């Protein structure tokens, strides 16, 4: 069968779906990856797939552009004639599913990798955008044979809001993590904390910086690092927002990277105070390398931590609780080592990419 995989961000086809693409190809199917950014053709071909460029503006809200997008996807589907269309992230899921239905595709699947800004934001404008998004999701997901969710909170919200019928849903353990690529390494001699994310408010970046500032008052030699790109998200932070913490030596901002492993290797604890996730890939990567986790008791995040076993769950936006968890691990490093080992154990049991991909392939009916 020919499988069309539509992404809202081309590098995610490699970084997040690369192992899945290889597994689908290994099962004897043809894969065409679709995304907006070019320049990744060679890497996608190395996975055994072919790439087709499609203009998708991730943060655009112009309905005329969305109508054009549906037409473009429709033309692409008519040209490629796929047996299966599989979409993830908001615009590919909504407009890809609608276009696939109109084009008469036999099997249509979607994966919700997180509800993001639309479902977190507050205020009148956010209320309107959320209402429109729900309407579009409800219309699009009717077309799908199955909708995959990465955490039970998102699944339950969509079912209770009648955006999708429960019989069409399935729960998977995130995107999984490649345990050969991300493998355990010894903890560094000196304790340090690391956060890797897009530099946006909803990831809890400011909370991380404020907690670091509190901890530094008592433990000035403990290092805090922040890695990740600035973004075009409506809740994106600017460099000026984090600069005060950089110039006062509260945090080391290390920019964007294509390989997070060296940074994880140099850290003791991985921190993600996010307001909401699908399943945070960076947390899984940190767990695979044997790192304790501090994250929030929020959808998607709470699935990665058994509170007190492999790390701590703290309330969303609670800087004091975040700082207290950090201080506990500084002062109890034997427990830190135990939590690091438990992270690896949980990751091996639950988040091995091969297990996750086997589950996705089964739901998509692409078994060999």
Secondary structure, 3 states (H helix, E strand, C coil): CEEEEECCCCHHHHHCCHHHHHHHHHCCCEEEEEECCCCCHHHHHHCCCEEEECCCCCCCCCHHHHHHHHHHHHHHHHHHCCCEEEEECHHHHHHHHHHHHHCCCCEEEEEECCCHHHHHCCCHHHHHHHHHHHHHHHHHHCCCCEEEECCHHHHHHHHHCCCCCHHHEEECCCCCECCCCCCCCCCCCCCEEEEECCEEHHHCHHHHHHHHHHHHHHCCCCEEEEECCECCCCCECCHHHHHHHHHCCCCEECCCCCCCHHHHHCCCEEEECCCCCCCCHHHHHHHHCCCEEEEECCCCCHHHCCECCCEEEECCCCHHHHHHHHHHHHHCHHHHHHHHHHHHHHHHHHHEHHHHHHHHHHHCCCCC
